[in-house]
Amino acid sequence: MEIEIIEVNGNNIAVPGSAGILIHGTQDALDLLAEASYLDSNKIIIYEGQVAPSFFELKSGMAGEILQKFSNYNVQLAIVGDFSKYTSKSLRDFMFESNKYGRINFVGSFEEAKKKLSR
């Protein structure tokens, strides 16, 4: 996995450069966490397209499992994408609550992700 580290306001932020889906399940998320930690970063920016579509189907349980790992390992995550296409009220509520606490952020741009993670 190729990861670039960018520095924003003294914070190292890991940005995986791979195209396509990186996270198919919990183990992939753990691998990403480990790689970022090895590169001295506890903040990660990924794109919506780097996460399996089942992540956005809350019934699958994938989002809860993966986000719990990020929380357990004290890693902040920003997922960049256009989330307006998701009409599920429960998913929208989930995203709203996640953004409120700041550990996991669903944002519309890379710049917004950098701002969220550099605080």
N, CA and C atoms as an extended XYZ file, in Angstrom:
357
Properties=species:S:1:pos:R:3:atomname:S:1:resname:S:1:resid:I:1 pbc="F F F"
N         0.849       -1.174        0.000 N   MET     1
C         0.000        0.000        0.000 CA  MET     1
C         0.894        1.237        0.000 C   MET     1
N         0.670        2.099       -0.940 N   GLU     2
C         1.454        3.320       -1.049 CA  GLU     2
C         0.742        4.445       -0.299 C   GLU     2
N         1.437        5.029        0.668 N   ILE     3
C         0.847        6.095        1.476 CA  ILE     3
C         1.774        7.301        1.468 C   ILE     3
N         1.193        8.448        1.197 N   GLU     4
C         1.928        9.710        1.264 CA  GLU     4
C         1.602       10.350        2.606 C   GLU     4
N         2.611       10.931        3.230 N   ILE     5
C         2.399       11.681        4.463 CA  ILE     5
C         2.480       13.158        4.115 C   ILE     5
N         1.420       13.885        4.462 N   ILE     6
C         1.445       15.334        4.287 CA  ILE     6
C         1.441       15.956        5.678 C   ILE     6
N         2.076       17.093        5.802 N   GLU     7
C         2.102       17.766        7.093 CA  GLU     7
C         1.251       19.025        7.004 C   GLU     7
N         0.300       19.138        7.928 N   VAL     8
C        -0.578       20.302        7.985 CA  VAL     8
C        -0.609       20.782        9.428 C   VAL     8
N        -0.134       21.995        9.648 N   ASN     9
C        -0.111       22.584       10.992 CA  ASN     9
C         0.551       21.662       12.023 C   ASN     9
N         1.633       21.036       11.637 N   GLY    10
C         2.369       20.166       12.548 CA  GLY    10
C         1.785       18.773       12.705 C   GLY    10
N         0.758       18.446       11.954 N   ASN    11
C         0.132       17.125       12.022 CA  ASN    11
C         0.502       16.303       10.799 C   ASN    11
N         0.948       15.074       11.022 N   ASN    12
C         1.193       14.151        9.915 CA  ASN    12
C        -0.113       13.474        9.546 C   ASN    12
N        -0.492       13.614        8.284 N   ILE    13
C        -1.736       13.009        7.805 CA  ILE    13
C        -1.385       12.014        6.703 C   ILE    13
N        -1.838       10.788        6.867 N   ALA    14
C        -1.585        9.730        5.887 CA  ALA    14
C        -2.653        9.774        4.798 C   ALA    14
N        -2.181        9.715        3.549 N   VAL    15
C        -3.091        9.736        2.409 CA  VAL    15
C        -2.710        8.584        1.479 C   VAL    15
N        -3.492        7.496        1.509 N   PRO    16
C        -3.201        6.386        0.600 CA  PRO    16
C        -3.361        6.829       -0.847 C   PRO    16
N        -2.381        6.496       -1.682 N   GLY    17
C        -2.397        6.927       -3.072 CA  GLY    17
C        -3.013        5.937       -4.019 C   GLY    17
N        -3.372        4.782       -3.532 N   SER    18
C        -3.902        3.735       -4.403 CA  SER    18
C        -5.286        4.069       -4.915 C   SER    18
N        -5.502        3.801       -6.191 N   ALA    19
C        -6.838        3.935       -6.768 CA  ALA    19
C        -7.600        2.650       -6.497 C   ALA    19
N        -8.897        2.740       -6.491 N   GLY    20
C        -9.712        1.555       -6.258 CA  GLY    20
C        -9.960        1.327       -4.780 C   GLY    20
N       -10.665        0.264       -4.494 N   ILE    21
C       -11.071       -0.025       -3.120 CA  ILE    21
C        -9.895       -0.542       -2.304 C   ILE    21
N        -9.636        0.142       -1.200 N   LEU    22
C        -8.594       -0.263       -0.264 CA  LEU    22
C        -9.180       -1.021        0.916 C   LEU    22
N       -10.382       -0.628        1.301 N   ILE    23
C       -10.995       -1.215        2.488 CA  ILE    23
C       -12.209       -2.042        2.080 C   ILE    23
N       -11.998       -3.365        2.121 N   HIS    24
C       -13.077       -4.306        1.827 CA  HIS    24
C       -13.701       -4.827        3.117 C   HIS    24
N       -12.966       -4.676        4.212 N   GLY    25
C       -13.435       -5.195        5.490 CA  GLY    25
C       -12.541       -4.740        6.625 C   GLY    25
N       -12.787       -5.287        7.789 N   THR    26
C       -12.091       -4.877        9.007 CA  THR    26
C       -10.580       -5.071        8.914 C   THR    26
N       -10.133       -6.189        8.366 N   GLN    27
C        -8.694       -6.441        8.292 CA  GLN    27
C        -7.989       -5.399        7.419 C   GLN    27
N        -8.613       -4.990        6.338 N   ASP    28
C        -8.021       -3.950        5.491 CA  ASP    28
C        -7.891       -2.640        6.256 C   ASP    28
N        -8.899       -2.324        7.070 N   ALA    29
C        -8.833       -1.111        7.886 CA  ALA    29
C        -7.690       -1.209        8.896 C   ALA    29
N        -7.540       -2.375        9.511 N   LEU    30
C        -6.443       -2.573       10.469 CA  LEU    30
C        -5.081       -2.449        9.789 C   LEU    30
N        -4.969       -2.970        8.575 N   ASP    31
C        -3.718       -2.846        7.821 CA  ASP    31
C        -3.400       -1.384        7.534 C   ASP    31
N        -4.418       -0.619        7.179 N   LEU    32
C        -4.232        0.806        6.923 CA  LEU    32
C        -3.818        1.538        8.194 C   LEU    32
N        -4.455        1.218        9.297 N   LEU    33
C        -4.094        1.819       10.586 CA  LEU    33
C        -2.638        1.512       10.941 C   LEU    33
N        -2.245        0.267       10.751 N   ALA    34
C        -0.880       -0.143       11.080 CA  ALA    34
C         0.143        0.579       10.211 C   ALA    34
N        -0.142        0.670        8.925 N   GLU    35
C         0.778        1.333        7.998 CA  GLU    35
C         0.905        2.818        8.334 C   GLU    35
N        -0.208        3.465        8.626 N   ALA    36
C        -0.182        4.888        8.993 CA  ALA    36
C         0.603        5.085       10.295 C   ALA    36
N         0.378        4.215       11.254 N   SER    37
C         1.094        4.299       12.529 CA  SER    37
C         2.591        4.132       12.315 C   SER    37
N         2.970        3.188       11.474 N   TYR    38
C         4.375        2.970       11.151 CA  TYR    38
C         5.005        4.232       10.564 C   TYR    38
N         4.198        5.002        9.828 N   LEU    39
C         4.678        6.241        9.210 CA  LEU    39
C         4.468        7.452       10.124 C   LEU    39
N         4.182        7.185       11.403 N   ASP    40
C         4.037        8.212       12.434 CA  ASP    40
C         2.844        9.131       12.192 C   ASP    40
N         1.720        8.532       11.837 N   SER    41
C         0.506        9.319       11.638 CA  SER    41
C        -0.672        8.644       12.323 C   SER    41
N        -1.466        9.443       13.017 N   ASN    42
C        -2.706        8.935       13.592 CA  ASN    42
C        -3.915        9.658       12.974 C   ASN    42
N        -3.712       10.136       11.749 N   LYS    43
C        -4.759       10.806       10.989 CA  LYS    43
C        -4.679       10.322        9.548 C   LYS    43
N        -5.841        9.976        8.987 N   ILE    44
C        -5.875        9.385        7.650 CA  ILE    44
C        -6.996       10.031        6.828 C   ILE    44
N        -6.680       10.324        5.578 N   ILE    45
C        -7.694       10.792        4.625 CA  ILE    45
C        -7.831        9.736        3.538 C   ILE    45
N        -9.060        9.295        3.304 N   ILE    46
C        -9.338        8.390        2.193 CA  ILE    46
C       -10.526        8.945        1.409 C   ILE    46
N       -10.705        8.406        0.229 N   TYR    47
C       -11.832        8.813       -0.614 CA  TYR    47
C       -12.928        7.766       -0.544 C   TYR    47
N       -14.137        8.211       -0.721 N   GLU    48
C       -15.308        7.343       -0.696 CA  GLU    48
C       -15.105        6.113       -1.585 C   GLU    48
N       -14.515        6.298       -2.753 N   GLY    49
C       -14.293        5.200       -3.686 CA  GLY    49
C       -13.250        4.196       -3.235 C   GLY    49
N       -12.540        4.495       -2.150 N   GLN    50
C       -11.542        3.571       -1.619 CA  GLN    50
C       -12.137        2.644       -0.558 C   GLN    50
N       -13.437        2.802       -0.333 N   VAL    51
C       -14.142        1.989        0.655 CA  VAL    51
C       -15.218        1.178       -0.072 C   VAL    51
N       -15.334       -0.079        0.281 N   ALA    52
C       -16.346       -0.938       -0.345 CA  ALA    52
C       -17.739       -0.337       -0.169 C   ALA    52
N       -18.584       -0.443       -1.186 N   PRO    53
C       -19.938        0.111       -1.098 CA  PRO    53
C       -20.742       -0.399        0.095 C   PRO    53
N       -20.467       -1.612        0.538 N   SER    54
C       -21.214       -2.160        1.681 CA  SER    54
C       -20.965       -1.365        2.963 C   SER    54
N       -19.891       -0.596        3.017 N   PHE    55
C       -19.615        0.275        4.154 CA  PHE    55
C       -20.789        1.233        4.367 C   PHE    55
N       -21.373        1.698        3.274 N   PHE    56
C       -22.438        2.697        3.338 CA  PHE    56
C       -23.831        2.078        3.493 C   PHE    56
N       -23.885        0.774        3.670 N   GLU    57
C       -25.124        0.069        3.996 CA  GLU    57
C       -25.013       -0.337        5.456 C   GLU    57
N       -25.595        0.445        6.334 N   LEU    58
C       -25.399        0.227        7.768 CA  LEU    58
C       -25.804       -1.165        8.218 C   LEU    58
N       -26.760       -1.777        7.527 N   LYS    59
C       -27.191       -3.128        7.892 CA  LYS    59
C       -26.046       -4.130        7.816 C   LYS    59
N       -25.054       -3.847        6.967 N   SER    60
C       -23.937       -4.779        6.815 CA  SER    60
C       -23.068       -4.834        8.074 C   SER    60
N       -23.108       -3.789        8.878 N   GLY    61
C       -22.288       -3.730       10.089 CA  GLY    61
C       -20.847       -3.321        9.831 C   GLY    61
N       -20.479       -3.216        8.579 N   MET    62
C       -19.091       -2.915        8.231 CA  MET    62
C       -18.646       -1.546        8.761 C   MET    62
N       -19.469       -0.527        8.589 N   ALA    63
C       -19.091        0.818        9.042 CA  ALA    63
C       -18.843        0.830       10.541 C   ALA    63
N       -19.741        0.245       11.298 N   GLY    64
C       -19.591        0.216       12.750 CA  GLY    64
C       -18.321       -0.497       13.188 C   GLY    64
N       -18.050       -1.645       12.585 N   GLU    65
C       -16.850       -2.414       12.937 CA  GLU    65
C       -15.577       -1.633       12.626 C   GLU    65
N       -15.530       -1.065       11.433 N   ILE    66
C       -14.329       -0.357       11.005 CA  ILE    66
C       -14.119        0.912       11.814 C   ILE    66
N       -15.173        1.672       12.008 N   LEU    67
C       -15.026        2.917       12.745 CA  LEU    67
C       -14.688        2.668       14.211 C   LEU    67
N       -15.131        1.542       14.741 N   GLN    68
C       -14.744        1.183       16.109 CA  GLN    68
C       -13.235        0.942       16.200 C   GLN    68
N       -12.652        0.347       15.166 N   LYS    69
C       -11.198        0.138       15.143 CA  LYS    69
C       -10.459        1.471       15.161 C   LYS    69
N       -10.930        2.431       14.354 N   PHE    70
C       -10.293        3.746       14.338 CA  PHE    70
C       -10.385        4.395       15.718 C   PHE    70
N       -11.522        4.239       16.368 N   SER    71
C       -11.710        4.795       17.699 CA  SER    71
C       -10.799        4.099       18.711 C   SER    71
N       -10.766        2.771       18.671 N   ASN    72
C        -9.936        2.006       19.608 CA  ASN    72
C        -8.465        2.377       19.508 C   ASN    72
N        -7.990        2.626       18.307 N   TYR    73
C        -6.582        2.939       18.089 CA  TYR    73
C        -6.305        4.441       18.070 C   TYR    73
N        -7.323        5.229       18.447 N   ASN    74
C        -7.175        6.680       18.560 CA  ASN    74
C        -6.663        7.320       17.264 C   ASN    74
N        -7.285        6.929       16.165 N   VAL    75
C        -6.909        7.452       14.851 CA  VAL    75
C        -8.104        8.213       14.282 C   VAL    75
N        -7.836        9.404       13.774 N   GLN    76
C        -8.878       10.199       13.128 CA  GLN    76
C        -8.914        9.849       11.644 C   GLN    76
N       -10.110        9.845       11.098 N   LEU    77
C       -10.314        9.494        9.698 CA  LEU    77
C       -11.213       10.522        9.042 C   LEU    77
N       -10.839       10.929        7.846 N   ALA    78
C       -11.723       11.757        7.020 CA  ALA    78
C       -11.976       10.998        5.725 C   ALA    78
N       -13.241       10.847        5.404 N   ILE    79
C       -13.636       10.213        4.153 CA  ILE    79
C       -14.181       11.320        3.259 C   ILE    79
N       -13.550       11.485        2.108 N   VAL    80
C       -13.915       12.549        1.178 CA  VAL    80
C       -14.830       11.988        0.093 C   VAL    80
N       -15.953       12.650       -0.122 N   GLY    81
C       -16.848       12.190       -1.178 CA  GLY    81
C       -18.088       13.051       -1.305 C   GLY    81
N       -18.930       12.665       -2.233 N   ASP    82
C       -20.222       13.310       -2.405 CA  ASP    82
C       -21.251       12.383       -1.781 C   ASP    82
N       -21.655       12.698       -0.576 N   PHE    83
C       -22.538       11.818        0.183 CA  PHE    83
C       -24.012       12.157       -0.009 C   PHE    83
N       -24.300       13.129       -0.858 N   SER    84
C       -25.690       13.533       -1.096 CA  SER    84
C       -26.494       12.419       -1.763 C   SER    84
N       -25.825       11.500       -2.411 N   LYS    85
C       -26.535       10.420       -3.103 CA  LYS    85
C       -27.108        9.372       -2.144 C   LYS    85
N       -26.647        9.393       -0.904 N   TYR    86
C       -27.151        8.437        0.085 CA  TYR    86
C       -28.400        9.015        0.736 C   TYR    86
N       -29.501        8.323        0.556 N   THR    87
C       -30.774        8.843        1.037 CA  THR    87
C       -31.242        8.192        2.335 C   THR    87
N       -30.551        7.174        2.788 N   SER    88
C       -30.929        6.486        4.013 CA  SER    88
C       -30.833        7.443        5.203 C   SER    88
N       -31.945        7.600        5.917 N   LYS    89
C       -31.955        8.481        7.077 CA  LYS    89
C       -30.976        7.997        8.133 C   LYS    89
N       -30.915        6.698        8.341 N   SER    90
C       -30.009        6.173        9.371 CA  SER    90
C       -28.551        6.441        8.998 C   SER    90
N       -28.201        6.323        7.724 N   LEU    91
C       -26.829        6.612        7.298 CA  LEU    91
C       -26.530        8.097        7.451 C   LEU    91
N       -27.481        8.935        7.060 N   ARG    92
C       -27.270       10.380        7.182 CA  ARG    92
C       -27.111       10.762        8.658 C   ARG    92
N       -27.905       10.160        9.538 N   ASP    93
C       -27.779       10.411       10.974 CA  ASP    93
C       -26.423        9.936       11.485 C   ASP    93
N       -26.004        8.772       11.006 N   PHE    94
C       -24.707        8.210       11.380 CA  PHE    94
C       -23.568        9.164       10.991 C   PHE    94
N       -23.627        9.692        9.778 N   MET    95
C       -22.610       10.625        9.312 CA  MET    95
C       -22.632       11.917       10.138 C   MET    95
N       -23.821       12.412       10.412 N   PHE    96
C       -23.956       13.631       11.208 CA  PHE    96
C       -23.334       13.442       12.590 C   PHE    96
N       -23.670       12.342       13.255 N   GLU    97
C       -23.132       12.066       14.591 CA  GLU    97
C       -21.619       11.871       14.542 C   GLU    97
N       -21.137       11.186       13.528 N   SER    98
C       -19.689       10.980       13.387 CA  SER    98
C       -18.975       12.317       13.249 C   SER    98
N       -19.490       13.178       12.401 N   ASN    99
C       -18.876       14.488       12.187 CA  ASN    99
C       -18.905       15.336       13.455 C   ASN    99
N       -19.949       15.173       14.250 N   LYS   100
C       -20.091       15.967       15.469 CA  LYS   100
C       -18.961       15.665       16.459 C   LYS   100
N       -18.565       14.399       16.536 N   TYR   101
C       -17.527       14.016       17.495 CA  TYR   101
C       -16.113       14.180       16.947 C   TYR   101
N       -15.959       14.241       15.626 N   GLY   102
C       -14.670       14.547       15.028 CA  GLY   102
C       -13.683       13.405       14.875 C   GLY   102
N       -13.982       12.237       15.386 N   ARG   103
C       -13.066       11.103       15.213 CA  ARG   103
C       -13.136       10.621       13.764 C   ARG   103
N       -14.357       10.491       13.252 N   ILE   104
C       -14.586       10.095       11.870 CA  ILE   104
C       -15.347       11.242       11.212 C   ILE   104
N       -14.854       11.690       10.067 N   ASN   105
C       -15.452       12.831        9.394 CA  ASN   105
C       -15.815       12.470        7.963 C   ASN   105
N       -17.012       12.825        7.565 N   PHE   106
C       -17.458       12.662        6.188 CA  PHE   106
C       -17.484       14.066        5.601 C   PHE   106
N       -16.600       14.326        4.642 N   VAL   107
C       -16.434       15.687        4.121 CA  VAL   107
C       -16.526       15.697        2.597 C   VAL   107
N       -16.734       16.902        2.052 N   GLY   108
C       -16.930       17.034        0.621 CA  GLY   108
C       -15.688       17.311       -0.186 C   GLY   108
N       -14.574       17.667        0.476 N   SER   109
C       -13.362       17.992       -0.283 CA  SER   109
C       -12.106       17.622        0.500 C   SER   109
N       -11.030       17.486       -0.254 N   PHE   110
C        -9.730       17.186        0.353 CA  PHE   110
C        -9.307       18.323        1.277 C   PHE   110
N        -9.573       19.554        0.873 N   GLU   111
C        -9.211       20.717        1.694 CA  GLU   111
C        -9.963       20.694        3.022 C   GLU   111
N       -11.236       20.352        2.975 N   GLU   112
C       -12.028       20.264        4.194 CA  GLU   112
C       -11.490       19.147        5.100 C   GLU   112
N       -11.084       18.039        4.498 N   ALA   113
C       -10.512       16.935        5.266 CA  ALA   113
C        -9.238       17.387        5.983 C   ALA   113
N        -8.380       18.099        5.274 N   LYS   114
C        -7.136       18.592        5.888 CA  LYS   114
C        -7.444       19.521        7.060 C   LYS   114
N        -8.420       20.384        6.904 N   LYS   115
C        -8.800       21.312        7.991 CA  LYS   115
C        -9.306       20.540        9.210 C   LYS   115
N       -10.168       19.580        8.975 N   LYS   116
C       -10.735       18.785       10.088 CA  LYS   116
C        -9.654       18.047       10.868 C   LYS   116
N        -8.684       17.483       10.138 N   LEU   117
C        -7.666       16.659       10.779 CA  LEU   117
C        -6.478       17.450       11.307 C   LEU   117
N        -6.390       18.721       10.994 N   SER   118
C        -5.232       19.496       11.444 CA  SER   118
C        -5.521       20.326       12.692 C   SER   118
N        -6.640       20.093       13.279 N   ARG   119
C        -6.990       20.833       14.512 CA  ARG   119
C        -6.337       20.226       15.711 C   ARG   119
